[in-house]
Amino acid sequence: MSKLNLITLLLIFFISIKGYSQNRTEINIPDIPGYITLKCDFHMHTVFSDGDVWPTVRVQEAWLEGLDAISITEHIEYLPHSQDIDADHNRSYEIAKPLADQLGIILIQGAEITRNMPPGHLNAIFIKNANLLEREDWWEACVEAKEQGAFVFWNHPGWKAQQPDTTLWWKEHTRLFNAGIMQGIEVYNESEFYPEALKWAKEKKLTVIANSDVHGPSNMAFSAEKKRPFTLVFVTEKTTEGVKQAMLDKRTLAYFEDKLAGDRAFLTPIFLNSLDIADKPVELKNHEVKRVRVTNESDLTYKLKKRQPSIGFKCPEELIIEAHKTILIELEGISKEIANAGVLKMYYEVENLMTLDGEALPVILEIANK
C-alpha cells in the first residue's frame, strides 16, 4: 500500500471514530407477535473491493444509524483497489468482526459473485470462506456457496447497466432457483425499486430484501430526505442463526422511501402494533360527532385511504398518521342502530404499505363504541 493511501485510510478511520462516539439513532419499528424485529442491510462494500471506506467504518455507521445486522459483501471478481490493498476475500470481515461484537452488531460473512447478465450479481451471505467462491465458472461459485450453507439472493435485478430496457428473468435464474441456490431477491437497491422482483418474490416464494449497496460513506449517500433502505427481519432470537432462519423462512419486509413491501402476514401486525388507539368507548349515537385519539408510536408515517364505507357512521376519506404523532379521528353517526354497535369498524388501505401483489395493504381500524 502506498504511503499516501495509508494516510488517507488512517484519516478516514480517525474521523469515523469521532463520529462513532456520537449517539446511536434508534429505528422505532415495533416487534410483532412471536418475533423480534431487526433492521438489517445485507449489501455493502469497503476498500477491499470497490468501496471507499475501511471495514470498521461500516460497523460504526450501522451502530450510529440504528441497524442490528449487516453483511459486508465484497466483490469476488472486481477489486479496483488491488494495487493498494493486497489481501484475501475474507479480510474485510476479519477486520470488522471484533468491533461488531463489541457494539452488538450482528456481522454476517458474505461476498458478491459479480458476473455479466446472465446471471448478473449475486450475494452469498452466511458463508464460511469467501476465497473458495473465486471460480472461473459462475455456476461452480454458486454451488460452492450453497455447500457452505449460504443464503444466496439476486442483486439489483433491474439494474440499468445490465438490463437497460426490460427486467427479465433468465433461464440461468431458473437453474439457480430449481437447484435451491437462489432463495431471495432485492426488490429495492440503493435508490431503485423493481416491481418485477416483487412479483417474482410472490410467484416463486423468494425472500423479499432491500439493501443500501453503499460504497462511499453512508452519510454522503443517505440523509433525512433520502433514507437508507434496509430489510426488516423477524427473528425468534437476536443471533446470526436467528437471522438466517428468518431469511430461510421468508420472514422479511423491504423498507425504502418511507414504504414497506412484502407479505401481508408481516405488514398487518407492523401497522397495528405501531398504533395506540384509545380504548375508552366513544358511545356514538345518530347525528352525534365523536373524536377518537390514535397515536403512532413508530418511525413510519402511514397514509390511509378509505376503501369502503363504514356501517352506520362516517369517517374521514383519508388519514395521515405521522410518525410519533397523535391524531383525532372524527366519527359521525348516521343511523339510529349505531348506538347499539359494540365495535365501530373503519375500512382503509395503507398506501405506503405494499403487498406482494403490488397493492396497498387493506386494514380495519376497530374502535370500541359501548
C-alpha positions as CSV (number, residue, x, y, z in Angstrom):
1,M,0.0,0.0,0.0
2,S,1.4,3.5,-0.9
3,K,2.1,6.0,1.9
4,L,-0.5,8.4,0.6
5,N,-3.2,5.8,0.6
6,L,-2.3,4.6,4.0
7,I,-2.5,8.2,5.4
8,T,-5.9,8.6,3.7
9,L,-7.3,5.4,5.2
10,L,-6.0,6.4,8.7
11,L,-7.7,9.8,8.3
12,I,-11.0,8.1,7.4
13,F,-10.6,5.8,10.4
14,F,-10.0,8.6,13.0
15,I,-12.7,10.8,11.6
16,S,-15.1,7.8,11.8
17,I,-14.1,7.1,15.4
18,K,-15.1,10.6,16.3
19,G,-18.5,10.0,14.6
20,Y,-18.9,6.7,16.3
21,S,-18.6,8.3,19.7
22,Q,-21.9,10.1,19.0
23,N,-25.3,8.9,20.0
24,R,-27.0,6.0,18.2
25,T,-30.2,6.8,16.4
26,E,-32.7,4.1,17.2
27,I,-35.1,3.0,14.4
28,N,-38.5,2.6,16.1
29,I,-40.4,-0.1,14.3
30,P,-42.3,-2.5,16.6
31,D,-41.9,-6.1,17.3
32,I,-44.7,-8.3,16.1
33,P,-46.3,-11.2,18.0
34,G,-43.9,-14.1,18.3
35,Y,-40.9,-12.2,16.8
36,I,-38.3,-9.6,17.3
37,T,-38.0,-7.0,14.5
38,L,-34.4,-6.5,13.4
39,K,-33.2,-3.8,10.9
40,C,-30.6,-5.3,8.5
41,D,-28.5,-4.3,5.5
42,F,-27.0,-7.3,3.6
43,H,-25.2,-5.5,0.8
44,M,-22.3,-3.0,1.2
45,H,-18.7,-2.5,0.2
46,T,-15.4,-1.3,1.5
47,V,-11.9,-0.5,0.1
48,F,-11.4,-4.3,-0.1
49,S,-13.5,-4.3,-3.3
50,D,-14.9,-1.1,-4.8
51,G,-16.0,0.8,-1.7
52,D,-14.4,4.0,-0.2
53,V,-14.2,3.2,3.5
54,W,-12.5,0.9,5.9
55,P,-14.5,-2.2,7.2
56,T,-14.8,-0.8,10.7
57,V,-16.5,2.3,9.4
58,R,-19.3,0.1,8.0
59,V,-19.8,-1.3,11.5
60,Q,-19.7,2.2,13.1
61,E,-22.2,3.5,10.6
62,A,-24.5,0.6,11.3
63,W,-24.4,1.3,15.0
64,L,-25.0,5.0,14.6
65,E,-27.9,4.5,12.2
66,G,-29.8,2.0,14.3
67,L,-29.1,-1.2,12.4
68,D,-29.0,-4.5,14.1
69,A,-27.3,-6.7,11.5
70,I,-25.1,-6.2,8.4
71,S,-23.2,-8.1,5.8
72,I,-20.1,-6.6,4.1
73,T,-20.3,-8.2,0.6
74,E,-17.1,-7.5,-1.3
75,H,-17.0,-8.3,-5.0
76,I,-15.1,-11.5,-5.7
77,E,-14.2,-10.6,-9.3
78,Y,-14.0,-6.8,-9.1
79,L,-11.1,-5.4,-7.0
80,P,-10.2,-1.9,-8.3
81,H,-8.1,-1.2,-5.2
82,S,-6.0,-4.3,-5.5
83,Q,-2.8,-2.4,-6.3
84,D,-3.0,-0.7,-2.9
85,I,-4.7,-3.4,-0.8
86,D,-3.4,-7.0,-1.3
87,A,-5.5,-9.3,0.9
88,D,-7.7,-12.3,0.6
89,H,-11.5,-12.1,0.3
90,N,-12.1,-12.8,4.0
91,R,-10.0,-9.9,5.2
92,S,-12.7,-7.2,5.4
93,Y,-14.9,-9.5,7.6
94,E,-12.0,-10.3,9.8
95,I,-11.2,-6.6,10.4
96,A,-14.8,-5.7,11.1
97,K,-15.8,-8.6,13.3
98,P,-14.2,-7.6,16.6
99,L,-15.8,-4.1,16.6
100,A,-19.2,-5.6,15.5
101,D,-19.1,-7.9,18.5
102,Q,-18.1,-5.0,20.8
103,L,-21.0,-2.9,19.6
104,G,-23.6,-5.6,19.5
105,I,-24.0,-5.6,15.7
106,I,-24.6,-9.0,14.1
107,L,-21.9,-9.2,11.3
108,I,-22.7,-11.8,8.7
109,Q,-19.9,-13.0,6.5
110,G,-20.8,-12.5,2.8
111,A,-19.4,-11.9,-0.7
112,E,-20.7,-10.8,-4.1
113,I,-20.4,-13.1,-7.1
114,T,-20.0,-10.5,-9.8
115,R,-20.8,-11.5,-13.4
116,N,-22.4,-10.1,-16.5
117,M,-26.0,-10.8,-17.2
118,P,-27.0,-13.6,-17.0
119,P,-26.8,-14.3,-14.1
120,G,-25.7,-10.8,-13.0
121,H,-24.7,-10.1,-9.5
122,L,-25.5,-12.5,-6.6
123,N,-24.8,-12.0,-2.9
124,A,-23.9,-15.1,-0.8
125,I,-24.3,-14.5,2.9
126,F,-23.7,-16.8,5.9
127,I,-20.6,-18.1,4.1
128,K,-17.6,-19.6,5.8
129,N,-14.7,-18.9,3.3
130,A,-15.1,-16.2,0.6
131,N,-11.8,-17.3,-1.1
132,L,-13.4,-20.6,-2.2
133,L,-16.0,-18.6,-4.3
134,E,-13.3,-17.4,-6.6
135,R,-14.1,-19.7,-9.5
136,E,-13.8,-19.2,-13.3
137,D,-17.3,-20.7,-13.8
138,W,-20.1,-18.7,-12.1
139,W,-22.2,-21.9,-11.6
140,E,-19.3,-23.5,-9.6
141,A,-19.0,-20.4,-7.5
142,C,-22.8,-20.6,-6.7
143,V,-22.6,-24.3,-5.9
144,E,-19.7,-23.7,-3.6
145,A,-21.7,-21.0,-1.8
146,K,-24.6,-23.5,-1.3
147,E,-22.2,-26.1,0.0
148,Q,-21.0,-23.6,2.6
149,G,-24.6,-23.1,3.7
150,A,-25.0,-19.7,2.2
151,F,-28.2,-17.8,1.6
152,V,-28.0,-16.5,-2.0
153,F,-30.0,-13.7,-3.4
154,W,-30.1,-11.8,-6.7
155,N,-28.9,-8.2,-6.5
156,H,-30.5,-5.2,-8.3
157,P,-32.2,-7.4,-10.9
158,G,-33.4,-4.3,-12.9
159,W,-30.0,-2.5,-12.8
160,K,-29.9,-0.4,-16.0
161,A,-26.2,-1.3,-16.6
162,Q,-27.2,-4.9,-17.1
163,Q,-30.9,-4.8,-18.1
164,P,-31.3,-1.4,-19.8
165,D,-34.6,-2.0,-21.5
166,T,-36.6,-4.7,-19.7
167,T,-36.1,-6.5,-16.4
168,L,-36.1,-10.2,-17.4
169,W,-35.9,-13.5,-15.5
170,W,-33.3,-15.6,-17.4
171,K,-33.0,-19.4,-17.7
172,E,-29.9,-19.1,-15.6
173,H,-32.0,-17.8,-12.7
174,T,-34.4,-20.7,-13.2
175,R,-31.5,-23.0,-12.9
176,L,-30.3,-21.4,-9.7
177,F,-33.8,-21.4,-8.3
178,N,-34.5,-25.0,-9.2
179,A,-31.2,-26.1,-7.6
180,G,-32.3,-24.4,-4.4
181,I,-29.4,-22.0,-4.6
182,M,-31.2,-18.7,-5.1
183,Q,-33.6,-18.0,-2.2
184,G,-34.1,-14.3,-2.2
185,I,-34.2,-11.2,-4.4
186,E,-33.6,-7.4,-3.9
187,V,-36.8,-5.6,-4.6
188,Y,-35.0,-2.4,-3.8
189,N,-31.3,-1.4,-4.2
190,E,-29.8,1.9,-3.1
191,S,-32.4,4.1,-4.9
192,E,-34.2,1.8,-7.3
193,F,-37.4,-0.2,-6.9
194,Y,-38.0,-3.2,-9.0
195,P,-41.7,-4.1,-9.3
196,E,-40.9,-7.2,-11.3
197,A,-38.8,-8.5,-8.4
198,L,-41.8,-8.1,-6.1
199,K,-43.9,-10.2,-8.5
200,W,-41.2,-12.9,-8.7
201,A,-40.9,-13.0,-4.9
202,K,-44.6,-13.9,-4.8
203,E,-44.7,-16.3,-7.7
204,K,-41.5,-18.2,-6.7
205,K,-41.7,-17.7,-2.9
206,L,-38.4,-15.7,-2.7
207,T,-37.4,-13.8,0.4
208,V,-38.0,-10.1,-0.1
209,I,-34.9,-7.9,0.5
210,A,-33.9,-4.2,0.4
211,N,-30.3,-3.0,0.7
212,S,-28.2,0.1,0.5
213,D,-25.4,-1.3,-1.7
214,V,-23.4,1.6,-0.1
215,H,-19.9,2.3,-1.4
216,G,-19.0,5.7,0.0
217,P,-19.6,7.0,3.5
218,S,-23.3,6.3,4.3
219,N,-23.9,9.9,5.4
220,M,-23.0,11.1,1.9
221,A,-25.3,8.5,0.2
222,F,-28.3,8.8,2.6
223,S,-29.9,11.6,4.6
224,A,-33.2,12.6,6.3
225,E,-34.6,13.3,2.8
226,K,-33.1,10.1,1.2
227,K,-33.3,7.5,3.8
228,R,-31.2,4.3,3.8
229,P,-33.1,1.3,2.6
230,F,-32.9,-1.9,4.7
231,T,-34.6,-5.2,5.4
232,L,-36.8,-5.9,8.4
233,V,-36.1,-9.4,9.6
234,F,-38.4,-11.1,12.1
235,V,-36.4,-13.4,14.3
236,T,-37.0,-15.6,17.3
237,E,-33.6,-14.8,18.7
238,K,-31.1,-12.0,18.0
239,T,-28.3,-14.1,16.7
240,T,-26.7,-14.9,13.4
241,E,-28.6,-18.2,13.4
242,G,-31.8,-16.4,14.2
243,V,-31.4,-14.1,11.2
244,K,-30.5,-17.0,8.9
245,Q,-33.6,-19.0,9.9
246,A,-35.8,-16.0,9.4
247,M,-34.4,-15.4,5.9
248,L,-34.9,-19.0,5.0
249,D,-38.5,-18.8,6.3
250,K,-39.1,-15.6,4.3
251,R,-39.9,-13.6,7.5
252,T,-38.9,-10.2,6.0
253,L,-40.1,-6.9,4.7
254,A,-38.4,-4.4,2.5
255,Y,-38.1,-0.8,3.8
256,F,-37.5,2.0,1.3
257,E,-38.7,5.6,0.6
258,D,-40.9,5.5,3.7
259,K,-42.6,2.4,2.4
260,L,-42.8,-1.2,3.4
261,A,-43.2,-4.1,0.9
262,G,-43.8,-7.7,1.4
263,D,-46.1,-10.4,2.8
264,R,-49.4,-9.2,4.4
265,A,-48.7,-11.6,7.3
266,F,-46.0,-9.2,8.4
267,L,-47.3,-5.8,7.1
268,T,-50.5,-6.0,9.1
269,P,-49.0,-6.6,12.5
270,I,-46.3,-4.0,12.0
271,F,-49.1,-1.4,11.2
272,L,-51.4,-2.4,14.0
273,N,-48.6,-2.7,16.6
274,S,-47.4,0.8,15.6
275,L,-50.7,2.4,16.8
276,D,-52.1,3.1,20.2
277,I,-55.9,3.6,19.9
278,A,-57.8,4.9,22.8
279,D,-59.8,2.1,24.3
280,K,-62.5,4.1,26.1
281,P,-65.8,3.6,24.4
282,V,-66.9,6.5,22.2
283,E,-70.7,5.9,22.7
284,L,-71.5,7.2,19.3
285,K,-75.2,7.9,18.5
286,N,-77.1,9.1,15.5
287,H,-76.4,12.7,14.5
288,E,-73.6,12.9,17.0
289,V,-69.9,13.6,16.3
290,K,-67.2,12.0,18.4
291,R,-63.4,12.0,18.1
292,V,-61.0,9.2,18.7
293,R,-57.4,9.6,19.7
294,V,-54.8,7.5,17.7
295,T,-51.1,7.7,18.4
296,N,-48.4,6.4,16.0
297,E,-45.5,5.2,18.2
298,S,-43.3,4.1,15.2
299,D,-40.9,5.9,12.9
300,L,-43.2,5.1,9.9
301,T,-45.7,7.7,8.7
302,Y,-48.9,5.9,7.5
303,K,-51.0,7.2,4.6
304,L,-54.5,5.8,4.6
305,K,-57.3,6.0,2.1
306,K,-60.9,4.7,2.7
307,R,-61.6,1.6,0.6
308,Q,-65.3,1.1,1.6
309,P,-67.9,3.0,3.7
310,S,-68.4,2.1,7.4
311,I,-71.7,0.9,8.6
312,G,-73.9,3.4,10.4
313,F,-71.3,6.2,10.7
314,K,-69.0,8.4,8.6
315,C,-65.2,8.7,9.0
316,P,-62.5,10.6,7.0
317,E,-61.9,9.7,3.4
318,E,-58.1,10.0,4.0
319,L,-55.9,9.9,7.1
320,I,-52.2,10.7,7.5
321,I,-50.9,9.3,10.8
322,E,-47.4,10.8,11.1
323,A,-44.6,9.1,13.0
324,H,-44.6,9.8,16.7
325,K,-47.7,12.0,16.4
326,T,-51.3,11.8,17.7
327,I,-54.4,12.5,15.6
328,L,-58.1,12.8,16.3
329,I,-60.3,10.8,14.0
330,E,-63.8,12.4,13.7
331,L,-66.7,10.0,13.6
332,E,-70.3,11.0,12.7
333,G,-73.3,8.8,13.5
334,I,-75.8,8.5,10.5
335,S,-78.0,5.7,11.8
336,K,-80.2,5.0,14.8
337,E,-78.7,1.5,15.0
338,I,-75.2,2.8,15.6
339,A,-75.9,3.3,19.3
340,N,-76.2,-0.5,19.7
341,A,-72.9,-1.3,17.9
342,G,-70.3,-2.7,20.2
343,V,-67.4,-2.0,17.8
344,L,-67.0,0.6,15.0
345,K,-65.1,-0.6,12.0
346,M,-63.3,1.7,9.6
347,Y,-62.1,0.2,6.3
348,Y,-58.9,1.7,4.9
349,E,-55.9,0.8,2.7
350,V,-52.4,1.9,3.7
351,E,-51.0,3.4,0.6
352,N,-47.3,3.2,1.6
353,L,-47.5,-0.5,2.7
354,M,-47.3,-2.6,-0.4
355,T,-48.3,-6.3,-0.5
356,L,-46.6,-8.9,-2.7
357,D,-49.3,-8.2,-5.3
358,G,-48.0,-4.6,-5.5
359,E,-51.2,-3.3,-3.9
360,A,-51.9,-1.1,-0.9
361,L,-52.4,-3.1,2.3
362,P,-56.1,-3.3,3.4
363,V,-56.6,-2.8,7.1
364,I,-59.5,-2.4,9.5
365,L,-59.4,0.1,12.4
366,E,-61.7,-1.0,15.2
367,I,-63.0,1.4,17.8
368,A,-64.9,0.4,21.0
369,N,-68.3,2.0,21.0
370,K,-70.0,0.6,24.1
